[in-house]
Amino acid sequence: MIEYKPNWLFKHKHINTCFPTLFRKIKLDYTEREKINTFDGDILYIDWVKNNNKKLLILCHGLEGSSKSKYIQGHGKYFSERGWDIIAINYRGCVGENQKPSAYHGGLTDDLKLLIEEKGKDYETVVIGGFSLGGNIVLKYLGTETYPKNLKCGFAVSPPCDFFSSNNQLKKPENKIYSIRFLKKLKNKCEEKYQNHPEWRKFINIEKIRESKTIEEFDDAYTGRFFGFNGYKDYYSKVSSKKNIVNISIPTYILTPLDDPMMGKECYPYEEANQNKNITLETPTYGGHVGFASFKDYPYILEEKTYEFVRKVLEKSF
């Protein structure tokens, strides 16, 4: 069990959530950036910490995050110091421009699959970890794909495994700070695509995007439209990983604090975890959304806990 006992300040869920992003001082020195051509003619960039290790950790960030996200850098630093190579994914358009009017979505497992199979094939051990939206992608992949034998385990921190429930949380007045921030970044990216690529304008319903006042309205106008979903309801239903958790066949750690402001009760997959012996689900009282904040910049207990899970799994497998 994770033993996170925050002081009174970090018992406030919003402070715990926001503090690391605003105040945590941590820097991971990536050794290389690589441009990846995707299966469908788009591009994404991955950042490596490459030290000729035999073990590889692939990290998936949250909505509008990147390899610079503090939780990504914290995990990359902690694992690399203990003999792991690191790939930090930057989703399509999260670093530089991508090559299509579409970008990424919360159930797009193809890019993760590509990296596991192509970049991970020369490693003895591969592990995948995701945070927030990236956590859902990890669980979706593990519950729907056939994966190589060197993929040993995975972890997901604060995954919105029920998109309807998480979206309803984001619409609450107390969570406006998050929805406004996400929506502004998403709409700005669409505006840039529209202005910089006249050839794409016939595909982008910019007026509907500009008028969107919630994440679900944006997903209805943009995300669902470009990936073949029939509106946001169809999108949320098909990408939510909760229903896939029972199919996961390797050890997987899910960590979602009870005070996570972005998770509704349906985002806690107790029943699914009970049905699958491969799932370790922890729901501590405090932690916020991918928070587990501390006045000590490094390490956070979050990095220590995910590493401990992975270490124990690998000890049992050899």
Secondary structure, DSSP 4 states (H G I P E B T S, - for coil): -------TGGGSHHHHHHHHHHH-------SEEEEEE-TTS-EEEEEEE-S--SEEEEEE--TT--TTSHHHHHHHHHHHTTTEEEEEEE-TTTSS--SSS----TT--HHHHHIIIIISTT-SEEEEEEETHHHHHHHHHHHHS---TTEEEEEEES---SHHHHHHHHTSGGGHHHHHHHHHHHHHHHHHHHHH-GGGTTT--HHHHHH--SHHHHIIIIIHHHTT-SHHHHHHHHH--GGGGGG--S-EEEE--TT-TT--GGG--HHHHHT-TTEEEE--S--TTTT---SS-S--HHHHHHHHHHHHHHHHH-
